[in-house]
Amino acid sequence: MTQYAIVTDLNRCVGCMSCNSACKSINSVPIGSFWNKILRIGPNPAYEGAQWPDVDW
């Protein structure tokens, strides 16, 4: 069975979730179902003691 993947450059990702929408659209996935899972990690301080907006995802 063939398995596909989405490869994303995390240095350019802005968190818009369009990869999720594209997967649903191209594969005719019904509303409420998902074929891929997007994990968001963060926000983490950019440096010791940093506060919003100095955070990284």
CHARMM internal coordinates of N, CA and C (Angstrom, degrees):
IC EDIT
DIST 1 N 1 CA 1.4518
DIST 1 CA 1 C 1.5286
ANGL 1 N 1 CA 1 C 109.18
DIST 1 C 2 N 1.2912
ANGL 1 CA 1 C 2 N 116.24
DIHE 1 N 1 CA 1 C 2 N 132.32
DIST 2 N 2 CA 1.4560
ANGL 1 C 2 N 2 CA 122.23
DIHE 1 CA 1 C 2 N 2 CA -179.37
DIST 2 CA 2 C 1.5247
ANGL 2 N 2 CA 2 C 110.59
DIHE 1 C 2 N 2 CA 2 C -77.11
DIST 2 C 3 N 1.3310
ANGL 2 CA 2 C 3 N 116.28
DIHE 2 N 2 CA 2 C 3 N 135.82
DIST 3 N 3 CA 1.4552
ANGL 2 C 3 N 3 CA 121.63
DIHE 2 CA 2 C 3 N 3 CA 175.60
DIST 3 CA 3 C 1.5185
ANGL 3 N 3 CA 3 C 108.45
DIHE 2 C 3 N 3 CA 3 C -120.62
DIST 3 C 4 N 1.3154
ANGL 3 CA 3 C 4 N 115.66
DIHE 3 N 3 CA 3 C 4 N 134.44
DIST 4 N 4 CA 1.4536
ANGL 3 C 4 N 4 CA 121.54
DIHE 3 CA 3 C 4 N 4 CA -179.91
DIST 4 CA 4 C 1.5202
ANGL 4 N 4 CA 4 C 109.85
DIHE 3 C 4 N 4 CA 4 C -108.48
DIST 4 C 5 N 1.3180
ANGL 4 CA 4 C 5 N 115.99
DIHE 4 N 4 CA 4 C 5 N 160.71
DIST 5 N 5 CA 1.4573
ANGL 4 C 5 N 5 CA 120.99
DIHE 4 CA 4 C 5 N 5 CA 179.58
DIST 5 CA 5 C 1.5260
ANGL 5 N 5 CA 5 C 109.22
DIHE 4 C 5 N 5 CA 5 C -142.70
DIST 5 C 6 N 1.3096
ANGL 5 CA 5 C 6 N 115.30
DIHE 5 N 5 CA 5 C 6 N 156.55
DIST 6 N 6 CA 1.4623
ANGL 5 C 6 N 6 CA 121.82
DIHE 5 CA 5 C 6 N 6 CA 172.92
DIST 6 CA 6 C 1.5232
ANGL 6 N 6 CA 6 C 106.42
DIHE 5 C 6 N 6 CA 6 C -108.10
DIST 6 C 7 N 1.3187
ANGL 6 CA 6 C 7 N 115.93
DIHE 6 N 6 CA 6 C 7 N 122.05
DIST 7 N 7 CA 1.4546
ANGL 6 C 7 N 7 CA 120.96
DIHE 6 CA 6 C 7 N 7 CA 178.76
DIST 7 CA 7 C 1.5248
ANGL 7 N 7 CA 7 C 107.86
DIHE 6 C 7 N 7 CA 7 C -100.70
DIST 7 C 8 N 1.3298
ANGL 7 CA 7 C 8 N 116.33
DIHE 7 N 7 CA 7 C 8 N 126.44
DIST 8 N 8 CA 1.4558
ANGL 7 C 8 N 8 CA 121.17
DIHE 7 CA 7 C 8 N 8 CA -175.76
DIST 8 CA 8 C 1.5170
ANGL 8 N 8 CA 8 C 110.42
DIHE 7 C 8 N 8 CA 8 C -125.66
DIST 8 C 9 N 1.3174
ANGL 8 CA 8 C 9 N 116.60
DIHE 8 N 8 CA 8 C 9 N 134.01
DIST 9 N 9 CA 1.4530
ANGL 8 C 9 N 9 CA 122.38
DIHE 8 CA 8 C 9 N 9 CA 173.65
DIST 9 CA 9 C 1.5268
ANGL 9 N 9 CA 9 C 107.34
DIHE 8 C 9 N 9 CA 9 C -81.01
DIST 9 C 10 N 1.3201
ANGL 9 CA 9 C 10 N 117.50
DIHE 9 N 9 CA 9 C 10 N 104.69
DIST 10 N 10 CA 1.4531
ANGL 9 C 10 N 10 CA 121.65
DIHE 9 CA 9 C 10 N 10 CA -175.23
DIST 10 CA 10 C 1.5188
ANGL 10 N 10 CA 10 C 113.35
DIHE 9 C 10 N 10 CA 10 C -66.74
DIST 10 C 11 N 1.3237
ANGL 10 CA 10 C 11 N 117.76
DIHE 10 N 10 CA 10 C 11 N -16.62
DIST 11 N 11 CA 1.4612
ANGL 10 C 11 N 11 CA 120.54
DIHE 10 CA 10 C 11 N 11 CA 175.51
DIST 11 CA 11 C 1.5293
ANGL 11 N 11 CA 11 C 111.53
DIHE 10 C 11 N 11 CA 11 C -73.87
DIST 11 C 12 N 1.3405
ANGL 11 CA 11 C 12 N 117.00
DIHE 11 N 11 CA 11 C 12 N -18.81
DIST 12 N 12 CA 1.4570
ANGL 11 C 12 N 12 CA 121.06
DIHE 11 CA 11 C 12 N 12 CA -179.22
DIST 12 CA 12 C 1.5213
ANGL 12 N 12 CA 12 C 113.09
DIHE 11 C 12 N 12 CA 12 C -110.17
DIST 12 C 13 N 1.3238
ANGL 12 CA 12 C 13 N 117.49
DIHE 12 N 12 CA 12 C 13 N -7.83
DIST 13 N 13 CA 1.4658
ANGL 12 C 13 N 13 CA 121.95
DIHE 12 CA 12 C 13 N 13 CA -178.63
DIST 13 CA 13 C 1.5277
ANGL 13 N 13 CA 13 C 110.08
DIHE 12 C 13 N 13 CA 13 C -69.01
DIST 13 C 14 N 1.3488
ANGL 13 CA 13 C 14 N 116.15
DIHE 13 N 13 CA 13 C 14 N 131.97
DIST 14 N 14 CA 1.4607
ANGL 13 C 14 N 14 CA 121.06
DIHE 13 CA 13 C 14 N 14 CA 178.46
DIST 14 CA 14 C 1.5201
ANGL 14 N 14 CA 14 C 111.83
DIHE 13 C 14 N 14 CA 14 C -109.86
DIST 14 C 15 N 1.3227
ANGL 14 CA 14 C 15 N 117.34
DIHE 14 N 14 CA 14 C 15 N 3.91
DIST 15 N 15 CA 1.4619
ANGL 14 C 15 N 15 CA 121.53
DIHE 14 CA 14 C 15 N 15 CA 177.06
DIST 15 CA 15 C 1.5137
ANGL 15 N 15 CA 15 C 114.60
DIHE 14 C 15 N 15 CA 15 C 76.75
DIST 15 C 16 N 1.3247
ANGL 15 CA 15 C 16 N 118.68
DIHE 15 N 15 CA 15 C 16 N 28.80
DIST 16 N 16 CA 1.4617
ANGL 15 C 16 N 16 CA 122.07
DIHE 15 CA 15 C 16 N 16 CA -176.18
DIST 16 CA 16 C 1.5252
ANGL 16 N 16 CA 16 C 113.35
DIHE 15 C 16 N 16 CA 16 C -81.34
DIST 16 C 17 N 1.3290
ANGL 16 CA 16 C 17 N 117.65
DIHE 16 N 16 CA 16 C 17 N -11.56
DIST 17 N 17 CA 1.4606
ANGL 16 C 17 N 17 CA 124.37
DIHE 16 CA 16 C 17 N 17 CA 178.63
DIST 17 CA 17 C 1.5334
ANGL 17 N 17 CA 17 C 113.14
DIHE 16 C 17 N 17 CA 17 C 65.82
DIST 17 C 18 N 1.3336
ANGL 17 CA 17 C 18 N 119.11
DIHE 17 N 17 CA 17 C 18 N 17.01
DIST 18 N 18 CA 1.4561
ANGL 17 C 18 N 18 CA 120.35
DIHE 17 CA 17 C 18 N 18 CA 179.13
DIST 18 CA 18 C 1.5243
ANGL 18 N 18 CA 18 C 111.66
DIHE 17 C 18 N 18 CA 18 C -68.92
DIST 18 C 19 N 1.3257
ANGL 18 CA 18 C 19 N 118.37
DIHE 18 N 18 CA 18 C 19 N -22.92
DIST 19 N 19 CA 1.4639
ANGL 18 C 19 N 19 CA 120.46
DIHE 18 CA 18 C 19 N 19 CA 175.51
DIST 19 CA 19 C 1.5298
ANGL 19 N 19 CA 19 C 110.11
DIHE 18 C 19 N 19 CA 19 C -64.18
DIST 19 C 20 N 1.3231
ANGL 19 CA 19 C 20 N 116.60
DIHE 19 N 19 CA 19 C 20 N -36.72
DIST 20 N 20 CA 1.4528
ANGL 19 C 20 N 20 CA 121.85
DIHE 19 CA 19 C 20 N 20 CA 177.05
DIST 20 CA 20 C 1.5321
ANGL 20 N 20 CA 20 C 110.15
DIHE 19 C 20 N 20 CA 20 C -66.14
DIST 20 C 21 N 1.3191
ANGL 20 CA 20 C 21 N 116.98
DIHE 20 N 20 CA 20 C 21 N -45.56
DIST 21 N 21 CA 1.4655
ANGL 20 C 21 N 21 CA 121.64
DIHE 20 CA 20 C 21 N 21 CA 179.40
DIST 21 CA 21 C 1.5231
ANGL 21 N 21 CA 21 C 111.39
DIHE 20 C 21 N 21 CA 21 C -64.45
DIST 21 C 22 N 1.3198
ANGL 21 CA 21 C 22 N 117.57
DIHE 21 N 21 CA 21 C 22 N -40.87
DIST 22 N 22 CA 1.4570
ANGL 21 C 22 N 22 CA 121.38
DIHE 21 CA 21 C 22 N 22 CA 179.79
DIST 22 CA 22 C 1.5234
ANGL 22 N 22 CA 22 C 111.26
DIHE 21 C 22 N 22 CA 22 C -63.27
DIST 22 C 23 N 1.3215
ANGL 22 CA 22 C 23 N 117.20
DIHE 22 N 22 CA 22 C 23 N -42.05
DIST 23 N 23 CA 1.4653
ANGL 22 C 23 N 23 CA 121.35
DIHE 22 CA 22 C 23 N 23 CA 178.72
DIST 23 CA 23 C 1.5205
ANGL 23 N 23 CA 23 C 110.47
DIHE 22 C 23 N 23 CA 23 C -62.58
DIST 23 C 24 N 1.3339
ANGL 23 CA 23 C 24 N 116.78
DIHE 23 N 23 CA 23 C 24 N -45.67
DIST 24 N 24 CA 1.4641
ANGL 23 C 24 N 24 CA 120.55
DIHE 23 CA 23 C 24 N 24 CA -179.85
DIST 24 CA 24 C 1.5268
ANGL 24 N 24 CA 24 C 111.19
DIHE 23 C 24 N 24 CA 24 C -63.68
DIST 24 C 25 N 1.3248
ANGL 24 CA 24 C 25 N 116.89
DIHE 24 N 24 CA 24 C 25 N -40.60
DIST 25 N 25 CA 1.4564
ANGL 24 C 25 N 25 CA 121.57
DIHE 24 CA 24 C 25 N 25 CA -177.33
DIST 25 CA 25 C 1.5255
ANGL 25 N 25 CA 25 C 112.07
DIHE 24 C 25 N 25 CA 25 C -68.53
DIST 25 C 26 N 1.3207
ANGL 25 CA 25 C 26 N 117.36
DIHE 25 N 25 CA 25 C 26 N -48.59
DIST 26 N 26 CA 1.4630
ANGL 25 C 26 N 26 CA 121.06
DIHE 25 CA 25 C 26 N 26 CA -174.51
DIST 26 CA 26 C 1.5297
ANGL 26 N 26 CA 26 C 112.23
DIHE 25 C 26 N 26 CA 26 C -70.81
DIST 26 C 27 N 1.3466
ANGL 26 CA 26 C 27 N 117.17
DIHE 26 N 26 CA 26 C 27 N -27.11
DIST 27 N 27 CA 1.4614
ANGL 26 C 27 N 27 CA 120.92
DIHE 26 CA 26 C 27 N 27 CA -177.91
DIST 27 CA 27 C 1.5275
ANGL 27 N 27 CA 27 C 113.76
DIHE 26 C 27 N 27 CA 27 C -103.59
DIST 27 C 28 N 1.3274
ANGL 27 CA 27 C 28 N 117.19
DIHE 27 N 27 CA 27 C 28 N 6.79
DIST 28 N 28 CA 1.4696
ANGL 27 C 28 N 28 CA 122.95
DIHE 27 CA 27 C 28 N 28 CA 179.90
DIST 28 CA 28 C 1.5257
ANGL 28 N 28 CA 28 C 111.99
DIHE 27 C 28 N 28 CA 28 C 51.26
DIST 28 C 29 N 1.3192
ANGL 28 CA 28 C 29 N 115.93
DIHE 28 N 28 CA 28 C 29 N 48.00
DIST 29 N 29 CA 1.4627
ANGL 28 C 29 N 29 CA 121.94
DIHE 28 CA 28 C 29 N 29 CA 179.39
DIST 29 CA 29 C 1.5247
ANGL 29 N 29 CA 29 C 107.82
DIHE 28 C 29 N 29 CA 29 C -78.27
DIST 29 C 30 N 1.3430
ANGL 29 CA 29 C 30 N 118.21
DIHE 29 N 29 CA 29 C 30 N 131.16
DIST 30 N 30 CA 1.4635
ANGL 29 C 30 N 30 CA 120.09
DIHE 29 CA 29 C 30 N 30 CA -178.02
DIST 30 CA 30 C 1.5343
ANGL 30 N 30 CA 30 C 112.70
DIHE 29 C 30 N 30 CA 30 C -66.41
DIST 30 C 31 N 1.3236
ANGL 30 CA 30 C 31 N 115.54
DIHE 30 N 30 CA 30 C 31 N 157.16
DIST 31 N 31 CA 1.4612
ANGL 30 C 31 N 31 CA 121.62
DIHE 30 CA 30 C 31 N 31 CA 178.85
DIST 31 CA 31 C 1.5211
ANGL 31 N 31 CA 31 C 109.43
DIHE 30 C 31 N 31 CA 31 C -60.22
DIST 31 C 32 N 1.3161
ANGL 31 CA 31 C 32 N 116.41
DIHE 31 N 31 CA 31 C 32 N 135.15
DIST 32 N 32 CA 1.4606
ANGL 31 C 32 N 32 CA 121.99
DIHE 31 CA 31 C 32 N 32 CA -179.49
DIST 32 CA 32 C 1.5200
ANGL 32 N 32 CA 32 C 113.93
DIHE 31 C 32 N 32 CA 32 C 92.28
DIST 32 C 33 N 1.3339
ANGL 32 CA 32 C 33 N 117.49
DIHE 32 N 32 CA 32 C 33 N -11.39
DIST 33 N 33 CA 1.4646
ANGL 32 C 33 N 33 CA 121.86
DIHE 32 CA 32 C 33 N 33 CA 177.91
DIST 33 CA 33 C 1.5237
ANGL 33 N 33 CA 33 C 109.17
DIHE 32 C 33 N 33 CA 33 C -109.88
DIST 33 C 34 N 1.3214
ANGL 33 CA 33 C 34 N 115.92
DIHE 33 N 33 CA 33 C 34 N 151.87
DIST 34 N 34 CA 1.4597
ANGL 33 C 34 N 34 CA 121.16
DIHE 33 CA 33 C 34 N 34 CA 179.81
DIST 34 CA 34 C 1.5198
ANGL 34 N 34 CA 34 C 109.66
DIHE 33 C 34 N 34 CA 34 C -136.95
DIST 34 C 35 N 1.3193
ANGL 34 CA 34 C 35 N 117.01
DIHE 34 N 34 CA 34 C 35 N 141.26
DIST 35 N 35 CA 1.4575
ANGL 34 C 35 N 35 CA 121.82
DIHE 34 CA 34 C 35 N 35 CA 174.97
DIST 35 CA 35 C 1.5155
ANGL 35 N 35 CA 35 C 111.54
DIHE 34 C 35 N 35 CA 35 C -99.46
DIST 35 C 36 N 1.3015
ANGL 35 CA 35 C 36 N 117.68
DIHE 35 N 35 CA 35 C 36 N -15.23
DIST 36 N 36 CA 1.4601
ANGL 35 C 36 N 36 CA 120.23
DIHE 35 CA 35 C 36 N 36 CA -179.84
DIST 36 CA 36 C 1.5254
ANGL 36 N 36 CA 36 C 109.06
DIHE 35 C 36 N 36 CA 36 C -129.92
DIST 36 C 37 N 1.2902
ANGL 36 CA 36 C 37 N 115.38
DIHE 36 N 36 CA 36 C 37 N 157.96
DIST 37 N 37 CA 1.4582
ANGL 36 C 37 N 37 CA 121.68
DIHE 36 CA 36 C 37 N 37 CA 179.26
DIST 37 CA 37 C 1.5195
ANGL 37 N 37 CA 37 C 107.85
DIHE 36 C 37 N 37 CA 37 C -121.97
DIST 37 C 38 N 1.3082
ANGL 37 CA 37 C 38 N 116.41
DIHE 37 N 37 CA 37 C 38 N 131.07
DIST 38 N 38 CA 1.4584
ANGL 37 C 38 N 38 CA 121.78
DIHE 37 CA 37 C 38 N 38 CA 179.16
DIST 38 CA 38 C 1.5161
ANGL 38 N 38 CA 38 C 107.83
DIHE 37 C 38 N 38 CA 38 C -110.07
DIST 38 C 39 N 1.3024
ANGL 38 CA 38 C 39 N 116.04
DIHE 38 N 38 CA 38 C 39 N 121.30
DIST 39 N 39 CA 1.4538
ANGL 38 C 39 N 39 CA 121.11
DIHE 38 CA 38 C 39 N 39 CA 179.90
DIST 39 CA 39 C 1.5179
ANGL 39 N 39 CA 39 C 109.08
DIHE 38 C 39 N 39 CA 39 C -101.03
DIST 39 C 40 N 1.3136
ANGL 39 CA 39 C 40 N 115.91
DIHE 39 N 39 CA 39 C 40 N 125.71
DIST 40 N 40 CA 1.4593
ANGL 39 C 40 N 40 CA 120.79
DIHE 39 CA 39 C 40 N 40 CA 176.35
DIST 40 CA 40 C 1.5178
ANGL 40 N 40 CA 40 C 108.04
DIHE 39 C 40 N 40 CA 40 C -105.10
DIST 40 C 41 N 1.3139
ANGL 40 CA 40 C 41 N 115.85
DIHE 40 N 40 CA 40 C 41 N 129.58
DIST 41 N 41 CA 1.4545
ANGL 40 C 41 N 41 CA 121.28
DIHE 40 CA 40 C 41 N 41 CA -179.02
DIST 41 CA 41 C 1.5203
ANGL 41 N 41 CA 41 C 107.41
DIHE 40 C 41 N 41 CA 41 C -119.89
DIST 41 C 42 N 1.3113
ANGL 41 CA 41 C 42 N 116.19
DIHE 41 N 41 CA 41 C 42 N 122.66
DIST 42 N 42 CA 1.4570
ANGL 41 C 42 N 42 CA 119.00
DIHE 41 CA 41 C 42 N 42 CA 178.84
DIST 42 CA 42 C 1.5077
ANGL 42 N 42 CA 42 C 110.20
DIHE 41 C 42 N 42 CA 42 C 130.16
DIST 42 C 43 N 1.2794
ANGL 42 CA 42 C 43 N 120.12
DIHE 42 N 42 CA 42 C 43 N -171.92
DIST 43 N 43 CA 1.4567
ANGL 42 C 43 N 43 CA 126.22
DIHE 42 CA 42 C 43 N 43 CA 2.33
DIST 43 CA 43 C 1.5238
ANGL 43 N 43 CA 43 C 112.11
DIHE 42 C 43 N 43 CA 43 C -78.24
DIST 43 C 44 N 1.2869
ANGL 43 CA 43 C 44 N 115.93
DIHE 43 N 43 CA 43 C 44 N 145.51
DIST 44 N 44 CA 1.4634
ANGL 43 C 44 N 44 CA 123.71
DIHE 43 CA 43 C 44 N 44 CA 177.71
DIST 44 CA 44 C 1.5220
ANGL 44 N 44 CA 44 C 108.98
DIHE 43 C 44 N 44 CA 44 C -115.92
DIST 44 C 45 N 1.3191
ANGL 44 CA 44 C 45 N 118.29
DIHE 44 N 44 CA 44 C 45 N 143.21
DIST 45 N 45 CA 1.4719
ANGL 44 C 45 N 45 CA 120.17
DIHE 44 CA 44 C 45 N 45 CA 178.40
DIST 45 CA 45 C 1.5298
ANGL 45 N 45 CA 45 C 110.73
DIHE 44 C 45 N 45 CA 45 C -59.43
DIST 45 C 46 N 1.3130
ANGL 45 CA 45 C 46 N 117.59
DIHE 45 N 45 CA 45 C 46 N 136.89
DIST 46 N 46 CA 1.4627
ANGL 45 C 46 N 46 CA 122.07
DIHE 45 CA 45 C 46 N 46 CA 179.22
DIST 46 CA 46 C 1.5259
ANGL 46 N 46 CA 46 C 110.90
DIHE 45 C 46 N 46 CA 46 C -69.32
DIST 46 C 47 N 1.3152
ANGL 46 CA 46 C 47 N 117.04
DIHE 46 N 46 CA 46 C 47 N -25.45
DIST 47 N 47 CA 1.4658
ANGL 46 C 47 N 47 CA 122.26
DIHE 46 CA 46 C 47 N 47 CA 177.45
DIST 47 CA 47 C 1.5228
ANGL 47 N 47 CA 47 C 107.07
DIHE 46 C 47 N 47 CA 47 C -154.70
DIST 47 C 48 N 1.2931
ANGL 47 CA 47 C 48 N 117.06
DIHE 47 N 47 CA 47 C 48 N 168.08
DIST 48 N 48 CA 1.4648
ANGL 47 C 48 N 48 CA 122.12
DIHE 47 CA 47 C 48 N 48 CA -177.25
DIST 48 CA 48 C 1.5301
ANGL 48 N 48 CA 48 C 110.87
DIHE 47 C 48 N 48 CA 48 C -58.34
DIST 48 C 49 N 1.3336
ANGL 48 CA 48 C 49 N 117.17
DIHE 48 N 48 CA 48 C 49 N 123.35
DIST 49 N 49 CA 1.4476
ANGL 48 C 49 N 49 CA 122.17
DIHE 48 CA 48 C 49 N 49 CA 178.65
DIST 49 CA 49 C 1.5229
ANGL 49 N 49 CA 49 C 114.80
DIHE 48 C 49 N 49 CA 49 C 84.25
DIST 49 C 50 N 1.3329
ANGL 49 CA 49 C 50 N 118.04
DIHE 49 N 49 CA 49 C 50 N 5.96
DIST 50 N 50 CA 1.4637
ANGL 49 C 50 N 50 CA 121.06
DIHE 49 CA 49 C 50 N 50 CA -179.01
DIST 50 CA 50 C 1.5160
ANGL 50 N 50 CA 50 C 110.79
DIHE 49 C 50 N 50 CA 50 C -70.34
DIST 50 C 51 N 1.3324
ANGL 50 CA 50 C 51 N 115.96
DIHE 50 N 50 CA 50 C 51 N 148.18
DIST 51 N 51 CA 1.4535
ANGL 50 C 51 N 51 CA 122.85
DIHE 50 CA 50 C 51 N 51 CA 175.51
DIST 51 CA 51 C 1.5196
ANGL 51 N 51 CA 51 C 108.49
DIHE 50 C 51 N 51 CA 51 C -127.08
DIST 51 C 52 N 1.3314
ANGL 51 CA 51 C 52 N 115.96
DIHE 51 N 51 CA 51 C 52 N 168.91
DIST 52 N 52 CA 1.4509
ANGL 51 C 52 N 52 CA 121.15
DIHE 51 CA 51 C 52 N 52 CA -179.87
DIST 52 CA 52 C 1.5171
ANGL 52 N 52 CA 52 C 110.03
DIHE 51 C 52 N 52 CA 52 C -53.20
DIST 52 C 53 N 1.3069
ANGL 52 CA 52 C 53 N 123.27
DIHE 52 N 52 CA 52 C 53 N 133.32
DIST 53 N 53 CA 1.4665
ANGL 52 C 53 N 53 CA 129.50
DIHE 52 CA 52 C 53 N 53 CA 10.67
DIST 53 CA 53 C 1.5288
ANGL 53 N 53 CA 53 C 114.15
DIHE 52 C 53 N 53 CA 53 C -96.62
DIST 53 C 54 N 1.3106
ANGL 53 CA 53 C 54 N 119.24
DIHE 53 N 53 CA 53 C 54 N 12.82
DIST 54 N 54 CA 1.4669
ANGL 53 C 54 N 54 CA 121.46
DIHE 53 CA 53 C 54 N 54 CA -179.78
DIST 54 CA 54 C 1.5274
ANGL 54 N 54 CA 54 C 110.71
DIHE 53 C 54 N 54 CA 54 C -84.31
DIST 54 C 55 N 1.3438
ANGL 54 CA 54 C 55 N 116.70
DIHE 54 N 54 CA 54 C 55 N 64.50
DIST 55 N 55 CA 1.4587
ANGL 54 C 55 N 55 CA 121.96
DIHE 54 CA 54 C 55 N 55 CA -179.95
DIST 55 CA 55 C 1.5247
ANGL 55 N 55 CA 55 C 109.69
DIHE 54 C 55 N 55 CA 55 C -130.01
DIST 55 C 56 N 1.3100
ANGL 55 CA 55 C 56 N 116.31
DIHE 55 N 55 CA 55 C 56 N 157.54
DIST 56 N 56 CA 1.4694
ANGL 55 C 56 N 56 CA 123.28
DIHE 55 CA 55 C 56 N 56 CA 177.46
DIST 56 CA 56 C 1.5161
ANGL 56 N 56 CA 56 C 108.25
DIHE 55 C 56 N 56 CA 56 C -118.75
DIST 56 C 57 N 1.3257
ANGL 56 CA 56 C 57 N 116.31
DIHE 56 N 56 CA 56 C 57 N 149.82
DIST 57 N 57 CA 1.4589
ANGL 56 C 57 N 57 CA 121.59
DIHE 56 CA 56 C 57 N 57 CA 174.49
DIST 57 CA 57 C 1.4979
ANGL 57 N 57 CA 57 C 108.73
DIHE 56 C 57 N 57 CA 57 C -94.60
END
COOR INIT
IC SEED 1 N 1 CA 1 C
IC BUILD
